[in-house]
Amino acid sequence: MSTEAVVHARPSNELARAKRQGLRVALAVTVGFSLALVNGSVLPFLAPLFATQFLLASYSPPGLRQGLGTVLLIFVVGALLIFLTGLLGDRPLVLLPLLWLCYFSCFFAQGRQVGGAGPALMLVIAIVVPLLDILQRDLGESIVLVLAKAVSIGLLLAWGAHAVFPDIGRSPVAPAPLQRSELTCVMRQAMASGAILLGIVGLCLIDPRLATAMVIPITVASLLSQFELGMSSRTAAALIVINLLGGVAASLAFAVIELRPNLLWVVLILLLVSLLFAGRAVMGAVTGKVFGGGLTTFLILFGLGVSPLPGETPELFSTRIAYVLFAVVYALCMASLFWPKLRNANH
């Protein structure tokens, strides 16, 4: 084969791998969300959200040891967070710094590009656990059991999606280790991101009007993972639009389900939306983060809309688009204020 043929074959091969990855995500989201609804899951978006994180982290399926290790780690962290929240729930000055340490560790691991899907999963759990344990105590089953089931099902969904659409091509090369100056910048960025996320989690815990606004801190965490130092205004605007588009898609999907409340419509909507977002979420690092965030927003909003959590679901759902907009503005403003500047990265 000539050199020119090899050059043309590589982009074609990468495009084929990306398409298969998008199909995996769509399959995992559709099957996982539908099964959660059929089984009456309290938080039906968790398992497909975890599966999406597993799939978007790499083209290759998680190994058995890696998968089981991630499940065990998240189970232990979730149990520890529940214990600390129960013990220190009335002493926020002690609890909040511990939560910040957890958030910082997750953002730092993401910045170093280590841990695969683990840091993103732990971020979601470190947000969900305090909010549910303090604000929603009548779930019908323990939070540990909810998390353990969701993570385990998410892992099974990822493996099943890879079985249906197996990977083709070579495994990607591991990223090069960061230089000392880059590592310092990543650490400072993770410290700021942890504080930004902690601020919004604390607000949700303090303000009773935000007791059901789980979408705000999860969206903020997703956005902080999508942002990059030196991001252009065009990319930032696209990020805002795509995340809001995820909210709009969830709102339309919820309206359709209210008019035609049957499983077939749920399956068709999930398949269509997940294909639209996942098809772009695997096309490059920046594009992938943006559309992956939009899919995350859709799953959370739609999942909370159909969730049996206490509250007037339709009324609350109508305000969640505003919650997403607030989360976007908050994350963007706080990151621009407190993230390290590129000109200081080498100091």
VENURHU-V821493 format. One record per residue. N is the residue number from 1. RES is the residue in one small letter. NEAR is the number of other C-alpha atoms within 12 Angstrom. Layout:
N | RES | NEAR
N | RES | NEAR
This chain:
1 | m | 8
2 | s | 8
3 | t | 9
4 | e | 10
5 | a | 11
6 | v | 12
7 | v | 13
8 | h | 14
9 | a | 16
10 | r | 17
11 | p | 17
12 | s | 16
13 | n | 18
14 | e | 24
15 | l | 22
16 | a | 23
17 | r | 30
18 | a | 33
19 | k | 29
20 | r | 34
21 | q | 42
22 | g | 41
23 | l | 39
24 | r | 44
25 | v | 53
26 | a | 45
27 | l | 38
28 | a | 46
29 | v | 51
30 | t | 39
31 | v | 37
32 | g | 45
33 | f | 47
34 | s | 33
35 | l | 26
36 | a | 33
37 | l | 31
38 | v | 19
39 | n | 15
40 | g | 21
41 | s | 32
42 | v | 33
43 | l | 41
44 | p | 39
45 | f | 45
46 | l | 45
47 | a | 43
48 | p | 49
49 | l | 51
50 | f | 48
51 | a | 46
52 | t | 54
53 | q | 44
54 | f | 45
55 | l | 46
56 | l | 47
57 | a | 32
58 | s | 37
59 | y | 39
60 | s | 30
61 | p | 36
62 | p | 34
63 | g | 18
64 | l | 15
65 | r | 13
66 | q | 19
67 | g | 30
68 | l | 21
69 | g | 21
70 | t | 31
71 | v | 34
72 | l | 23
73 | l | 25
74 | i | 37
75 | f | 30
76 | v | 21
77 | v | 32
78 | g | 37
79 | a | 27
80 | l | 24
81 | l | 36
82 | i | 33
83 | f | 20
84 | l | 26
85 | t | 33
86 | g | 23
87 | l | 17
88 | l | 22
89 | g | 27
90 | d | 16
91 | r | 14
92 | p | 24
93 | l | 15
94 | v | 16
95 | l | 27
96 | l | 31
97 | p | 23
98 | l | 25
99 | l | 41
100 | w | 32
101 | l | 25
102 | c | 35
103 | y | 42
104 | f | 35
105 | s | 32
106 | c | 41
107 | f | 42
108 | f | 33
109 | a | 29
110 | q | 34
111 | g | 34
112 | r | 28
113 | q | 25
114 | v | 22
115 | g | 28
116 | g | 32
117 | a | 38
118 | g | 41
119 | p | 35
120 | a | 46
121 | l | 48
122 | m | 40
123 | l | 44
124 | v | 44
125 | i | 45
126 | a | 48
127 | i | 45
128 | v | 40
129 | v | 39
130 | p | 43
131 | l | 38
132 | l | 38
133 | d | 32
134 | i | 32
135 | l | 29
136 | q | 28
137 | r | 19
138 | d | 16
139 | l | 22
140 | g | 18
141 | e | 19
142 | s | 20
143 | i | 36
144 | v | 31
145 | l | 24
146 | v | 32
147 | l | 42
148 | a | 30
149 | k | 31
150 | a | 35
151 | v | 42
152 | s | 33
153 | i | 36
154 | g | 43
155 | l | 41
156 | l | 32
157 | l | 39
158 | a | 46
159 | w | 30
160 | g | 26
161 | a | 35
162 | h | 32
163 | a | 20
164 | v | 19
165 | f | 27
166 | p | 22
167 | d | 29
168 | i | 22
169 | g | 19
170 | r | 14
171 | s | 13
172 | p | 15
173 | v | 9
174 | a | 14
175 | p | 11
176 | a | 11
177 | p | 13
178 | l | 18
179 | q | 13
180 | r | 14
181 | s | 17
182 | e | 24
183 | l | 22
184 | t | 22
185 | c | 28
186 | v | 35
187 | m | 28
188 | r | 29
189 | q | 40
190 | a | 38
191 | m | 31
192 | a | 32
193 | s | 47
194 | g | 41
195 | a | 34
196 | i | 35
197 | l | 44
198 | l | 38
199 | g | 28
200 | i | 37
201 | v | 44
202 | g | 32
203 | l | 22
204 | c | 30
205 | l | 34
206 | i | 20
207 | d | 15
208 | p | 15
209 | r | 16
210 | l | 27
211 | a | 30
212 | t | 36
213 | a | 44
214 | m | 43
215 | v | 45
216 | i | 46
217 | p | 46
218 | i | 43
219 | t | 50
220 | v | 45
221 | a | 49
222 | s | 43
223 | l | 45
224 | l | 48
225 | s | 43
226 | q | 39
227 | f | 40
228 | e | 31
229 | l | 31
230 | g | 18
231 | m | 20
232 | s | 14
233 | s | 15
234 | r | 11
235 | t | 22
236 | a | 30
237 | a | 18
238 | a | 24
239 | l | 39
240 | i | 36
241 | v | 24
242 | i | 35
243 | n | 44
244 | l | 35
245 | l | 30
246 | g | 37
247 | g | 42
248 | v | 31
249 | a | 32
250 | a | 39
251 | s | 36
252 | l | 25
253 | a | 33
254 | f | 35
255 | a | 24
256 | v | 22
257 | i | 25
258 | e | 20
259 | l | 12
260 | r | 15
261 | p | 17
262 | n | 17
263 | l | 21
264 | l | 18
265 | w | 21
266 | v | 36
267 | v | 28
268 | l | 24
269 | i | 34
270 | l | 39
271 | l | 31
272 | l | 25
273 | v | 39
274 | s | 45
275 | l | 29
276 | l | 27
277 | f | 40
278 | a | 43
279 | g | 34
280 | r | 33
281 | a | 39
282 | v | 40
283 | m | 27
284 | g | 22
285 | a | 21
286 | v | 24
287 | t | 25
288 | g | 33
289 | k | 35
290 | v | 41
291 | f | 41
292 | g | 47
293 | g | 47
294 | g | 43
295 | l | 52
296 | t | 54
297 | t | 50
298 | f | 45
299 | l | 49
300 | i | 47
301 | l | 48
302 | f | 45
303 | g | 43
304 | l | 40
305 | g | 41
306 | v | 38
307 | s | 32
308 | p | 24
309 | l | 28
310 | p | 22
311 | g | 21
312 | e | 16
313 | t | 24
314 | p | 23
315 | e | 16
316 | l | 28
317 | f | 34
318 | s | 24
319 | t | 26
320 | r | 36
321 | i | 33
322 | a | 23
323 | y | 34
324 | v | 43
325 | l | 30
326 | f | 27
327 | a | 38
328 | v | 40
329 | v | 26
330 | y | 28
331 | a | 39
332 | l | 35
333 | c | 20
334 | m | 28
335 | a | 36
336 | s | 26
337 | l | 16
338 | f | 22
339 | w | 32
340 | p | 27
341 | k | 21
342 | l | 20
343 | r | 13
344 | n | 17
345 | a | 21
346 | n | 15
347 | h | 14
